[in-house]
Structures are given as C-alpha cells and as structure tokens.
C-alpha cells in the first residue's frame, strides 16, 4: 500500500513550479484570478522576496503542490492514503476531493493572511531529542510559555512560544544533553501554539461556511494522527489545526500499522520521506494477538473503505457486525429520558454504526414520535434499536411498549433492568421466528440483554419457558409456528455484561464478570439450532485501552454509555455537558435510585458540581430511620424544605397527587395517602424526578440538584482527549468517539502494547526541521 505525503511551509524556494506551470495553464489562470497576482511570477521570480512572507508562501506552495499532484497522478494513479504536514494537509484534502482547487486555494489564501498577521512569538527546532525528552525537560523547568508545535520524529521536535521562553527552553535542553541542538527558526510568531487561537477561530468560522465533500481516499489529520472519519465534519479537525500540535511521528506510525509499505513525497527535498524511514526503523513490528472472536484484527483501521462506509477495524465478532449492520463491534447504549436521542441514533446510523434510543422514562406517545423521527431519517438498510426497560410495578407499560415496537417493525431491543424473563420480552423475541429451509430456527427480532448476574444471564441463554410460550399462543399473541421456532432459540441473541456503569449498576468488575459469563455461556447447553449467544461488555469504557482490554477478555462487542451523553447529539442540556466535560475519574459517586427508592437500589451519578448524591443519600437515610414525615424533627424538615425541595413538603405532596391523577394512577395515590411511610417515600421520590428534570432542561437556578447518571469512564475519556479538538464536547460527535476508541484499540491489539497515551484522536501541530541538513526549515506552519 502506498501513501502520498505533502510538504508544508518552509519548503518554498524561488524557482519552484517551473516544471508544472506550463502543463496546467488553466489552473494557473484560476489561481491568478483568486489571488490577484501572477502565481508564476511570484514563484519563479519572487521579486521583493515575498516568498518569505506567510501570506504569499502558503498560497504559492499550495498551488505548486496541487499542480505537482496532478502530474504525479497522471503517472502513478491515485494513492491509497494521503497525509500532509500542516499546510500540506489542505493539499491532501484537495487531492482527496474534499475541496476543489478553487475552494482549497481560497481557504489557503485566508489561512496565510490570518497566520501572517500574528506577531510576537518564536520557534526553535530541537534536533537529537524526541517528544518525551523535550516534554520532560519543559515540565521540570515549569515553562508554561512554551509548547510542542511539531512532533516530527523520534529525534526531531519543534517548540513554540514567547521569545524569552523559547530561548530559555533551548538553553535548558542543550544543557541537559550535549547531543541536543536547538536551532531558532526564522519566524515572527509562535505558530501551532495557543498564540494562534484567534487565527484558528477565524479560520474555523470560514470553514463552517465552506462546502466540503467526503474524502474518496483516507486523509490522515495532523491533530488526530488518524484518518478523517467518514460522515464527519472536516472543520472539526482542520479548524483547530493552526494552533494544535502536528502529530507527524504518530501519523507515520499509523501508516505503518495500516499496511503502508511505500511513500512518495510532493514538495522540495525528501524531509518527510526521511521522517518515514526513521519511523520504519523505530517501529515495533505488529504481532497478531489471539482474537477475541471473529477474524484477526486489522492494524488500526486498514485501507480506505468505500465512501459512506467509514473506518472498519475488524476486531470483535464479524457476525455481530453483520447482525447489527455496523462497521465496528461497538454500540451506543440507551440513556433514559431520551438522552440517547433520535439525533444520536441517526448520527450513528448515517456513519455506518449502531445506537439504541433511550426510551426509558418516556411516555408511549413520545416513544412513537421518536420512532417516526428515526425511521424518517436513517439511511436505507441502516439498523437501529430501542430500549425496553423493565418496570416491576408496571407490566402493562412493558406490554404496551412491545406492542408499539412490533407495530413499527423494530428489530432490535436493548433489554435493561430485567431480573427475569417476561411474557412481553418473549413475545417480542418470538414474533416472526421461523424455520429456515434446512430446519434451523431463525429469529427475526434481536434481543440484547444487559446483565450483571449469572442467574439472570442463565435465563436469557435458555429458550423461553415452555409454559410461557403456550400461554402466548393461547392468547393469540404468537402463532404455533412462531412458538415452535422460539422454543429452539435463546431468549437473547446477545448478552451485554454490565459492570461499573453510570445509572443503575451492581458495581461489578469487568475483569471478573466478563470471563465468568463467557464460561457460563460456553457451559450452558445450546438450544437445538440457531447460533451461539454473543457476549459483550459495557461499563467503565472510555479509553482505547479499556476497549482493547474487553476484547482481550473475550468480548464479542463493546457498548458505551456515559461518554455519549457529553456529545452534541445527546438529549440533555448544555449545562450538563459542560459539567461532564470537566470531570475526572474520581468525580462520580453513588446515590439512591428514584424508581427503586424503597428497595435501596443505587445509581452511579456525578458528584462534582452538584449536591444531588449527598442530598439523595440523606433522603434515603431519613426514610430508613423514620416512620413518616411527621416523625422528622422540625429543624431537619425545615432544612429539607429550604435546600433540597425548595418548597414546603405539603406543596410537594400536592404536586405528587396531581402527577398520579394526571397519569391515571389515583388508586395507588389513595393507598399511599393512608400510609405515612409510603407517603414519605412518594414525597422523597419527587425530588429524584425534579432533579432529573432540572438536569435535562439545564435549569440554572437548580444546578446544585442536577441528577446526572455517569460512571468513571467519562473522566477517563476526558483525559484521552485533553488538549485536543475533542476537549470541547461540541466536537465529540458520537461516531467520532466510536472511531477514536475502536481504531485506538485495534492499534493496541495489533502492536501488542498498551501505551499510556495512545490518544488516537488527539491534535498535534505542524513544524519540521531536517536533522541532517541544518539549517533548512521545513513545514513550519
């Protein structure tokens, strides 16, 4: 496989383009018209030494490299993968069809102008030291005014910042090791540093209004060291590139893992080719691990998929990917109250991925509207799923929800909170079940059961109880043929082992649960026909390492939850997303579950920035110790009314009464009115409903009571994307998160290593200096 690399600023020289201008006169005329001056005269004569100025150098280089690519392509055909160093990335995107030449040149002209207006900074090439060594020295010196601009190779890094900071850092580095050389670069600004933030913001606004296509050939982004995701927004990675580190060394390593064996370079000299050779020499050869299931994993993401297909990793169960029509053995789980929104599900489907809608806690009317919305927007042939949340106190709602799903042709449900197999769930699974021509039982509908206990998992691994099938046939809910086929099928086609997750959780440990349930699956006699039940993992998954660990444990797929509510597509408030994006792994805790309050069931929630966990636990302790509200002392009751409920308990009770009347459950309410302890429970449960509402709507006046279900995976993910475009939740599209985690996990599994910072979607910045031909700067910006 061959990759084509485009050099960046720093490779310009007088006389460049002489070999291509005559071959493409129409392209030159277009450039002249856009720029307002002769591109040929600028490059061949450079009167006034204008090529040293960023505003002229960037459009000149872009044009010459674009024409050089056309000539190269005529001789060699299209490459398999493209990459460009800083400015060269725009050439790569144009070559891939994301921009036409007109659009690309207009963008570059504005980029050169914005960067050329910056002033007051400095840069230096550090030769003879790699990224870790440079960062170590800078950290020890406490130089916060100096950043890594380019990570070019194992022996070359570029630093950027204030003139005093760069000079001091250079002195520290050379003093630390006599083999290190620091060469000041002839620039007037600190490119690829925080000083470029205003230019990056202006350029991002320009990109937001620019029409961009999807790359027909994968383009490796500087800020992520991974290909631009299919279906993604180009501006999300290209916008922050000006102020971000160029992760060139990582990009070269990714190319190697992806199977690239040959590179060609567009630009002066062969500096990028030298970086490639250095990466080859230093790279640890990939070794194939024992696959968890399905085919052996591809390195990272492999060659480009067809447009619209996106990156495919190949790790996990191939059959799972087929059944769920997804390019990764990866799902987004349902988050209640529509937090796993229709937008989230549609975004996943359009990216060739699979998501479940969060139907839990919603009325049937809202669920039906969500179904209509999803079905109207997902591409033909795409798959999606719906949550089916078990409610021990309302079997009628479960049955009505199943009716709704069957009416709308839903084929996949995520069965959550089930402690036993129910008639409604069996009816969904068995509807449409039939025998193939060879006699094998075939299920039309798929059930993915979330479990954390072996005794529950055992029920889903077995066929439905015979008596239940008989009763469903007698009631006319199933045909005899459906029941006969279902009798030879497990209730669930997939088990998802739920460990230390957000929301309802038993606090299980994946390292113990996944192998245990895999052994249980392998030890339970398989139904007479059909296919084996697949076992996946959920809970605590927020890093590529966690994903890789799940597959090493033997999981067929993974399912994520907490991290997806901090995305533009999640159906919760911006205030909640702002809070989530700042969490660390220790910022979650446990609180009572509002729906199972009396039983002492717990949920895992955010505790940083909100008092919900503390106040919820206080309410449960009061409920546990008292016989009724009148048993609570006046001081405590007053404090509850002021801080927790923010209204009198009598007003709360009136609101509870109205709610039960509105939902047609007056009998249940009347029974509670004569039972002081039950009345206390319903009053306290109002707080849990109100705290959820406040979080979903972003009620700023009630932020201290936000109830946000979340596990430590959120903090772990924040660490992964720290300092990248995805540090902002506005750049965390759910499909981009999926690609980040899965391609990162694939790279770890294929290399057999698990580095502390794989950062498969981090930003890096762009600067290079040749270690063999000082002082020739290359691709400074």
C-alpha positions in Angstrom: 0.0 0.0 0.0 1.3 3.5 -0.9 0.8 6.8 0.9 1.4 10.2 -0.7 2.8 12.9 1.6 2.5 16.7 1.0 5.2 19.0 2.5 4.2 22.2 4.2 5.5 25.8 4.7 9.2 26.0 4.9 9.8 24.1 1.7 9.2 27.1 -0.6 12.0 28.4 -2.8 12.4 30.7 -5.8 12.0 28.8 -9.0 9.5 26.2 -7.6 6.8 25.2 -10.0 8.9 25.6 -13.2 8.2 22.0 -14.1 4.4 22.2 -13.9 3.1 25.7 -14.7 3.2 25.2 -18.5 1.3 21.9 -18.2 -1.7 23.5 -16.4 -2.3 27.0 -17.8 -6.0 27.0 -16.9 -5.2 26.2 -13.3 -2.6 28.9 -13.2 -5.1 31.4 -14.6 -7.6 30.4 -11.9 -5.0 30.9 -9.2 -4.2 34.4 -10.6 -7.8 35.3 -10.6 -8.3 34.2 -7.0 -5.1 35.7 -5.6 -5.0 38.9 -7.6 -1.4 38.4 -8.8 0.6 36.1 -11.0 1.4 32.9 -9.3 4.0 32.1 -11.9 5.9 35.4 -11.4 5.7 35.0 -7.6 7.2 31.5 -7.7 9.8 31.9 -10.5 11.0 35.5 -9.8 10.0 36.3 -6.3 10.6 40.0 -6.7 10.7 41.7 -3.3 11.4 38.4 -1.5 7.7 37.8 -0.9 8.0 34.0 -0.5 9.4 34.5 2.9 6.1 36.1 4.0 3.4 33.7 5.2 0.6 35.4 3.3 2.4 34.7 0.0 4.3 31.5 0.8 1.2 29.4 1.7 -0.9 30.0 -1.5 2.2 29.7 -3.6 3.1 26.3 -2.1 -0.4 25.1 -2.2 -0.7 25.9 -5.9 2.6 24.3 -6.8 1.9 21.2 -4.8 -1.6 20.9 -6.2 -0.3 21.0 -9.8 2.6 18.6 -8.9 0.0 16.2 -7.6 -1.9 16.3 -10.9 1.3 15.5 -12.7 2.2 12.7 -10.3 -1.3 11.2 -10.5 -1.1 11.0 -14.3 2.0 8.8 -14.0 1.2 6.8 -10.9 -2.5 6.8 -10.4 -4.3 7.6 -7.1 -2.5 6.8 -3.8 -4.1 4.5 -1.2 -3.7 7.1 1.7 -2.9 10.8 1.8 -1.2 12.9 4.5 0.1 16.5 4.6 2.3 18.3 7.1 0.4 21.4 8.4 -0.3 23.4 5.2 0.2 20.2 3.2 -2.9 18.8 4.9 -5.0 21.2 2.7 -3.3 19.8 -0.3 -4.1 16.2 0.8 -7.8 17.1 1.4 -8.0 18.7 -2.0 -6.4 15.7 -3.6 -8.9 13.5 -1.8 -11.8 15.5 -3.3 -12.9 17.2 -0.1 -12.3 20.6 -1.7 -12.0 21.6 -5.3 -8.9 23.6 -6.3 -10.8 26.9 -6.2 -12.1 26.3 -2.7 -8.8 24.9 -1.4 -6.8 27.9 -2.7 -9.3 30.4 -1.3 -9.1 28.7 2.1 -5.3 28.7 2.0 -5.1 32.4 1.0 -7.1 33.3 4.0 -5.2 30.9 6.3 -1.9 32.5 5.1 -3.3 36.0 5.8 -4.5 35.1 9.3 -1.3 33.4 10.3 0.8 36.2 8.7 -0.9 38.8 10.9 0.3 37.0 14.1 3.4 38.5 15.6 5.5 38.4 18.8 6.4 34.8 19.2 9.3 32.5 18.4 10.0 28.9 17.4 13.0 26.5 17.5 13.8 23.1 16.1 15.1 20.6 18.7 17.3 18.0 17.0 18.6 15.0 18.8 15.7 14.5 21.2 12.2 13.0 21.0 8.9 14.2 22.3 9.1 12.6 25.7 12.5 14.0 26.5 11.5 17.5 25.4 8.3 17.4 27.4 10.2 16.1 30.4 12.7 19.0 30.4 10.0 21.6 29.8 7.8 20.3 32.6 10.7 20.2 35.1 11.6 23.8 34.3 7.9 24.9 34.6 8.0 26.6 31.2 4.3 27.1 30.7 5.0 29.7 28.0 6.5 27.1 25.6 4.6 24.4 23.7 5.4 21.5 21.5 4.5 22.6 18.0 5.6 19.6 15.9 6.3 16.0 16.9 8.1 15.1 13.7 10.1 12.0 14.6 11.9 10.2 17.3 14.8 12.7 17.0 13.1 16.0 16.0 10.6 18.2 17.8 9.8 21.9 17.3 8.9 24.2 20.2 6.9 27.4 20.0 6.1 30.2 22.4 7.3 33.5 23.7 10.8 34.6 22.6 12.1 34.5 26.1 10.5 31.1 26.8 11.9 29.5 23.6 15.4 30.9 24.3 15.3 29.6 27.9 13.9 26.2 26.8 16.6 25.9 24.2 19.3 26.6 26.8 17.8 24.1 29.2 17.6 21.4 26.5 21.2 21.8 25.3 22.4 21.9 28.9 20.5 18.7 29.7 22.2 16.7 26.9 25.2 17.7 24.8 23.7 15.7 21.9 20.7 18.0 21.6 20.8 21.0 19.3 18.2 23.9 19.3 18.1 26.0 16.2 15.9 29.1 16.1 13.6 29.3 13.2 13.2 32.4 11.1 9.5 33.1 12.0 7.8 36.1 13.6 5.1 34.3 15.5 4.5 31.2 17.7 2.8 29.0 15.1 1.0 25.9 16.3 0.7 27.3 19.9 -2.0 28.9 21.9 -1.0 32.3 20.4 -2.6 31.1 17.2 -6.0 30.7 18.9 -7.6 33.9 17.3 -6.4 32.8 13.8 -7.7 29.3 14.4 -11.1 30.6 15.5 -11.4 32.9 12.4 -10.3 30.1 10.1 -12.8 27.7 11.8 -15.6 30.2 11.1 -14.6 30.3 7.4 -14.6 26.5 7.3 -18.1 26.3 8.8 -19.4 28.2 5.8 -17.5 26.2 3.2 -18.9 23.2 1.3 -16.8 20.1 1.9 -17.2 16.7 0.4 -16.2 13.3 1.9 -12.7 12.1 1.2 -12.6 9.4 -1.6 -9.1 8.4 -0.2 -8.3 8.4 3.5 -6.6 11.6 4.7 -4.6 11.4 8.0 -5.3 14.5 10.1 -2.5 16.3 11.9 -4.5 16.9 15.1 -5.6 13.2 15.5 -2.9 11.2 13.7 -5.9 9.2 12.3 -7.9 9.5 9.1 -10.8 12.0 8.9 -13.9 9.9 9.8 -16.4 9.3 7.1 -19.5 11.3 7.6 -17.7 13.6 10.0 -17.3 17.4 9.7 -14.0 18.4 8.2 -13.9 21.6 10.1 -13.8 19.7 13.4 -10.2 18.5 12.7 -9.0 21.1 10.2 -10.3 24.2 12.2 -8.0 23.7 15.3 -5.0 22.6 13.3 -3.4 26.1 13.1 -3.0 26.2 16.9 -2.5 22.5 17.5 0.5 20.2 17.6 1.3 18.3 14.4 1.4 14.6 15.4 3.6 13.6 12.4 5.5 10.8 14.1 2.3 9.2 15.3 0.8 9.7 11.8 3.8 7.8 10.3 3.3 5.0 12.9 -0.4 4.8 12.0 0.5 4.4 8.3 2.9 1.5 9.1 0.2 -0.3 11.2 -2.3 0.3 8.4 -0.1 -1.6 6.0 1.6 1.2 4.1 4.9 -0.1 2.7 5.8 2.8 0.4 5.6 6.6 0.5 6.0 9.3 -2.1 6.5 13.0 -1.3 5.3 16.1 -3.0 7.5 19.1 -2.1 11.1 20.2 -2.1 13.6 17.7 -0.8 12.8 14.5 0.9 12.4 15.5 4.5 9.1 13.8 5.0 10.5 10.7 3.4 13.3 10.8 5.9 10.8 11.0 8.8 9.0 8.0 7.3 12.2 6.0 7.2 13.1 7.0 10.7 9.6 5.8 11.8 10.1 2.5 10.0 13.4 1.9 11.7 12.0 2.7 15.2 8.6 0.9 14.7 7.9 -2.3 16.7 6.6 -4.8 14.2 3.0 -5.6 14.7 2.1 -9.0 16.0 -1.2 -10.7 15.8 -2.9 -11.3 19.2 -5.3 -14.2 19.7 -8.6 -12.7 18.5 -11.4 -12.4 21.0 -13.8 -13.5 18.3 -14.2 -13.3 14.6 -11.3 -12.6 12.2 -7.9 -11.4 13.2 -7.8 -7.7 13.8 -6.6 -5.4 11.1 -3.8 -2.9 12.1 -5.5 0.3 13.2 -8.1 0.7 10.5 -6.6 -0.6 7.4 -7.1 0.8 3.9 -9.8 3.1 3.0 -13.4 1.9 2.9 -15.8 3.0 0.2 -17.3 6.5 0.7 -20.0 6.3 3.3 -18.7 3.2 4.9 -16.2 4.8 7.3 -13.3 3.1 9.0 -13.7 -0.6 9.8 -11.4 -2.1 12.4 -12.2 -5.9 12.2 -11.8 -6.5 15.9 -14.6 -8.3 17.7 -17.3 -10.6 16.3 -17.8 -10.4 12.5 -21.2 -12.0 12.9 -22.2 -9.3 15.4 -21.2 -6.6 12.9 -23.4 -8.4 10.3 -26.4 -8.8 12.5 -26.3 -5.2 13.7 -25.3 -3.7 10.3 -22.4 -1.9 11.9 -18.8 -1.4 10.8 -17.5 -1.8 14.4 -18.3 -4.4 17.0 -19.4 -1.4 19.0 -22.8 0.0 20.1 -24.0 3.1 21.9 -26.4 2.2 24.7 -29.7 3.7 25.6 -29.7 6.5 28.1 -33.0 7.1 29.7 -35.4 10.0 29.1 -34.2 10.3 25.5 -30.6 11.3 26.5 -29.7 8.7 23.9 -31.7 10.8 21.5 -33.1 10.4 18.0 -30.2 12.7 16.7 -27.7 10.4 18.4 -29.2 7.2 16.8 -29.5 8.8 13.4 -25.9 10.1 13.5 -24.7 6.6 14.3 -26.7 5.1 11.5 -25.5 7.6 9.0 -21.9 6.7 9.9 -22.5 3.0 9.4 -22.8 2.4 13.2 -25.5 1.3 15.6 -27.2 3.0 18.5 -30.1 2.4 20.9 -32.7 5.1 21.6 -33.2 5.9 25.3 -36.9 5.1 25.6 -36.8 4.6 29.4 -39.0 7.0 31.4 -40.8 8.3 28.3 -44.5 8.1 27.5 -45.7 5.9 24.7 -46.6 9.0 22.7 -43.0 10.3 22.9 -41.6 6.9 22.1 -43.8 6.7 19.0 -42.8 10.2 17.8 -39.2 9.3 18.3 -39.6 6.1 16.2 -41.2 8.1 13.4 -38.4 10.6 13.5 -35.7 7.9 13.4 -37.3 5.9 10.7 -37.7 9.0 8.6 -34.0 10.0 8.8 -31.9 6.8 8.9 -30.4 5.7 5.5 -32.0 2.7 3.8 -30.6 -0.5 5.1 -29.2 1.1 8.3 -30.1 -0.5 11.6 -31.0 1.0 15.0 -32.5 -0.2 18.3 -34.8 0.8 21.1 -34.6 0.4 24.8 -37.0 -1.9 26.6 -36.8 -1.0 30.3 -38.4 -3.5 32.8 -40.6 -1.9 35.4 -41.6 -4.4 38.1 -44.5 -2.1 39.1 -46.0 -1.6 35.7 -46.2 -4.7 33.5 -48.9 -3.1 31.4 -46.4 -0.4 30.2 -43.9 -3.0 29.2 -46.6 -4.8 27.1 -47.7 -1.6 25.5 -44.2 -0.7 24.6 -43.7 -4.1 23.0 -46.9 -3.6 21.0 -45.6 -0.3 19.8 -42.2 -1.8 18.7 -43.9 -4.6 16.8 -46.3 -2.2 15.2 -43.3 -0.1 13.9 -41.2 -3.1 12.8 -38.5 -2.6 15.4 -36.0 -5.4 15.1 -33.5 -4.7 17.9 -34.2 -4.0 21.6 -31.9 -3.5 24.5 -33.5 -5.2 27.4 -32.4 -3.5 30.6 -33.2 -4.0 34.3 -34.8 -7.4 33.8 -34.4 -9.8 36.7 -36.4 -12.4 35.0 -37.7 -13.2 31.5 -41.2 -11.7 31.0 -44.0 -12.5 28.6 -43.6 -9.2 26.8 -40.0 -9.7 26.1 -40.6 -13.3 24.9 -43.4 -12.0 22.7 -41.0 -9.5 21.0 -38.3 -12.1 20.5 -40.6 -14.8 19.2 -42.7 -12.7 16.8 -41.6 -13.6 13.3 -39.5 -16.5 14.4 -39.5 -19.3 11.8 -37.6 -22.3 10.4 -35.1 -21.9 7.6 -35.4 -24.4 4.6 -32.8 -26.6 6.3 -34.9 -26.6 9.5 -32.7 -24.2 11.6 -34.7 -21.8 13.8 -34.3 -18.2 12.8 -35.2 -15.2 14.9 -36.4 -12.1 13.1 -36.1 -9.9 16.2 -32.9 -9.4 18.2 -32.8 -9.0 22.0 -29.6 -7.7 23.6 -29.9 -8.3 27.3 -27.9 -6.2 29.7 -26.9 -8.4 32.7 -24.6 -8.4 35.7 -25.7 -11.5 37.5 -25.1 -15.1 36.4 -28.6 -16.3 37.5 -30.2 -13.6 35.3 -27.9 -14.4 32.4 -28.8 -18.1 32.6 -32.4 -17.2 31.8 -31.5 -15.3 28.7 -29.2 -18.0 27.5 -32.0 -20.6 27.6 -35.1 -20.8 25.4 -38.3 -19.2 26.7 -40.2 -21.2 29.3 -42.5 -23.7 27.6 -45.5 -22.6 29.7 -45.0 -19.0 28.7 -44.9 -19.9 25.0 -48.0 -22.0 25.4 -49.9 -19.1 27.2 -48.8 -16.6 24.5 -50.2 -18.9 21.7 -53.4 -19.4 23.7 -53.8 -15.6 24.0 -53.3 -15.2 20.2 -50.1 -13.3 20.8 -47.9 -15.8 18.9 -48.7 -18.4 16.2 -47.9 -22.0 16.9 -45.1 -21.9 14.3 -43.5 -18.8 15.9 -43.7 -20.5 19.3 -42.2 -23.7 18.0 -39.2 -21.9 16.4 -38.7 -19.8 19.5 -38.6 -22.9 21.6 -35.2 -23.7 20.0 -33.8 -20.2 20.3 -32.3 -18.5 23.3 -34.3 -15.5 24.6 -31.4 -13.2 23.9 -29.1 -13.3 20.9 -26.6 -11.1 22.7 -25.7 -10.7 26.4 -24.1 -7.4 27.4 -22.1 -7.8 30.7 -22.7 -4.5 32.6 -20.0 -3.6 35.0 -19.3 -0.4 36.8 -21.6 1.8 34.7 -23.4 5.1 35.1 -27.0 4.9 36.4 -28.3 1.6 37.7 -25.4 -0.6 38.5 -24.4 -3.5 40.7 -20.9 -2.1 40.8 -19.5 -5.2 39.2 -15.9 -5.5 37.9 -15.4 -6.4 34.2 -12.3 -8.4 34.9 -14.4 -10.8 37.0 -17.8 -10.6 35.2 -16.9 -11.0 31.6 -14.9 -14.2 31.9 -17.5 -15.6 34.3 -20.4 -15.0 31.9 -18.4 -16.3 29.0 -17.8 -19.5 30.8 -21.4 -19.6 31.7 -22.4 -19.2 28.1 -20.0 -21.9 27.0 -21.2 -24.3 29.7 -24.9 -23.9 29.1 -26.3 -26.4 26.6 -27.0 -24.6 23.4 -30.6 -24.6 22.1 -31.2 -27.2 19.3 -30.2 -25.0 16.4 -29.6 -21.3 15.8 -26.3 -19.7 16.6 -24.3 -19.2 19.8 -25.2 -16.2 22.0 -22.6 -13.4 21.7 -21.3 -11.8 24.9 -20.2 -8.1 25.0 -19.0 -5.7 27.7 -20.3 -2.4 29.0 -19.5 -0.1 31.9 -16.3 1.8 32.5 -15.4 2.0 28.8 -13.9 5.4 28.0 -10.5 4.7 26.6 -8.9 2.7 23.8 -7.1 0.7 26.4 -10.4 -0.2 28.1 -11.9 -1.3 24.7 -8.8 -3.4 24.0 -9.0 -5.0 27.4 -12.6 -6.0 26.8 -11.7 -7.8 23.6 -8.7 -9.4 25.2 -11.1 -10.8 27.9 -13.0 -12.4 25.1 -15.9 -10.0 24.5 -17.5 -10.1 21.1 -18.5 -6.4 21.2 -18.5 -3.4 23.4 -21.2 -0.9 24.4 -20.6 2.6 25.6 -22.9 4.8 27.7 -21.6 7.6 30.0 -19.3 9.2 27.4 -22.0 9.6 24.8 -24.1 12.0 26.9 -21.3 14.5 26.6 -21.8 14.9 22.8 -23.7 17.4 20.6 -26.2 14.7 19.8 -27.1 13.8 23.4 -30.6 14.8 24.5 -29.5 16.6 27.7 -28.7 20.3 28.5 -25.5 22.2 27.5 -25.1 22.9 31.3 -24.8 19.1 31.9 -22.4 18.6 29.0 -20.2 21.5 30.2 -20.0 19.8 33.6 -19.3 16.4 32.2 -16.5 17.6 30.0 -14.6 18.7 33.1 -14.9 15.5 35.1 -12.1 13.3 36.2 -12.3 9.6 37.1 -13.0 10.3 40.8 -15.8 12.7 40.3 -18.7 10.2 40.5 -20.4 8.5 43.4 -23.5 6.5 44.4 -27.0 7.7 45.3 -30.3 6.1 45.7 -32.3 5.2 42.6 -35.5 7.2 42.4 -37.5 4.4 40.7 -36.4 1.8 43.3 -36.0 4.2 46.2 -37.7 2.0 48.8 -35.6 -1.0 47.9 -32.3 0.9 48.4 -31.2 0.3 44.8 -28.4 2.6 43.8 -27.3 4.6 40.8 -23.9 6.0 39.9 -24.0 9.7 39.4 -21.9 12.9 39.1 -20.9 14.3 42.4 -18.7 17.1 41.4 -20.5 20.4 40.9 -23.9 19.1 42.2 -25.3 18.2 45.7 -27.6 15.5 44.3 -25.7 12.5 45.6 -25.3 13.9 49.1 -28.9 15.0 49.3 -30.3 11.8 47.8 -28.4 9.7 50.3 -29.7 12.0 53.1 -33.3 11.4 52.0 -32.8 7.6 51.9 -31.3 7.6 55.4 -34.3 9.7 56.7 -36.6 7.2 55.0 -34.8 4.3 56.6 -34.9 5.7 60.1 -38.4 7.3 60.2 -41.9 6.0 60.0 -43.3 9.1 58.3 -42.8 12.8 57.6 -44.3 13.7 60.9 -41.6 11.7 62.6 -38.8 14.0 61.2 -37.8 16.8 63.6 -38.7 20.4 62.7 -35.1 21.5 62.2 -34.3 18.8 59.7 -37.7 19.3 57.9 -37.0 23.0 57.6 -33.6 22.4 56.1 -35.0 19.9 53.6 -37.6 22.5 52.5 -35.0 25.2 52.1 -32.2 23.4 50.3 -33.5 20.1 48.9 -37.1 20.7 47.9 -37.0 24.5 47.8 -40.7 24.4 48.8 -42.8 23.1 51.6 -43.3 19.4 51.9 -47.1 20.0 51.8 -46.6 21.6 48.3 -44.6 18.7 47.2 -47.3 16.3 48.3 -49.9 18.3 46.3 -47.6 18.0 43.2 -47.3 14.3 43.7 -51.0 13.9 44.0 -51.5 15.9 40.7 -49.0 13.7 39.0 -50.7 10.5 40.0 -54.1 11.9 38.9 -52.6 13.0 35.5 -51.1 9.6 34.9 -54.3 7.7 35.8 -53.0 6.1 39.0 -55.3 7.5 41.6 -55.8 4.2 43.4 -52.0 4.0 44.1 -52.0 7.5 45.3 -55.0 7.0 47.6 -53.4 3.9 49.1 -50.3 6.0 49.9 -52.3 8.8 51.5 -53.3 6.5 54.3 -49.8 5.0 54.8 -47.4 7.6 56.4 -44.2 5.7 55.3 -45.4 5.2 51.8 -46.4 8.9 51.7 -42.9 9.8 52.8 -41.4 7.6 50.1 -43.5 9.3 47.3 -42.7 12.7 48.7 -39.0 12.0 48.6 -39.2 10.4 45.2 -40.5 13.7 43.9 -37.0 15.1 44.5 -35.5 12.5 42.2 -37.9 13.3 39.4 -37.3 17.0 39.8 -33.5 16.7 39.9 -33.6 14.7 36.6 -35.9 17.4 35.0 -33.5 20.2 36.2 -30.5 18.5 34.6 -32.2 17.7 31.3 -33.5 21.2 30.9 -30.4 22.9 32.3 -32.3 24.8 35.0 -29.6 27.2 36.1 -31.4 28.1 39.2 -31.4 24.5 40.3 -28.0 23.4 39.2 -27.0 22.2 42.7 -29.6 19.5 42.4 -28.7 18.1 39.0 -29.1 14.3 38.8 -26.7 13.1 36.1 -26.1 9.4 35.7 -22.5 8.8 34.9 -19.6 6.4 35.5 -15.8 7.0 35.8 -15.5 6.3 32.0 -16.4 10.0 31.5 -13.3 11.2 33.4 -11.1 8.7 31.7 -12.3 9.8 28.2 -11.7 13.4 29.2 -8.1 12.5 29.9 -7.8 10.9 26.5 -8.9 13.9 24.6 -7.3 16.6 26.8 -5.6 19.2 24.7 -7.3 18.1 21.5 -10.2 19.4 19.4 -12.4 16.9 21.3 -11.7 18.5 24.6 -14.7 20.6 23.8 -17.9 18.4 23.9 -19.1 20.3 20.8 -16.5 18.4 18.8 -17.4 15.0 20.3 -19.7 13.5 17.8 -20.8 10.0 18.8 -19.4 8.4 15.7 -16.1 10.2 16.1 -15.9 8.8 19.6 -16.6 5.3 18.3 -13.9 5.6 15.7 -11.4 7.0 18.2 -11.9 4.2 20.7 -12.1 1.4 18.2 -9.2 2.4 15.9 -7.1 3.1 19.0 -8.0 -0.3 20.5 -7.2 -2.0 17.2 -3.8 -0.4 17.1 -3.0 -1.5 20.6 -4.1 -5.1 19.9 -2.2 -5.3 16.6 1.0 -4.0 18.2 0.6 -6.0 21.4 1.3 -2.9 23.5 -0.8 -0.6 25.6 1.0 2.8 25.9 -0.2 5.2 28.5 -1.2 7.8 26.0 -2.4 6.3 22.7 -4.5 9.4 22.0 -6.0 8.1 18.8 -7.9 11.4 18.2 -5.5 13.9 19.7 -4.4 17.1 18.0 -0.8 17.7 17.2 0.8 20.7 15.5 3.0 21.2 12.5 6.6 22.1 12.1 9.7 20.2 10.9 13.4 20.6 10.7 15.7 18.3 9.0 18.2 16.7 11.3 20.7 16.0 8.5 20.7 19.3 6.7 20.7 22.2 9.2 19.6 24.9 8.9 16.8 24.2 6.3 13.4 24.7 8.0 10.6 22.6 6.5 6.9 22.9 7.1 6.9 25.4 9.8 3.2 26.1 9.6 
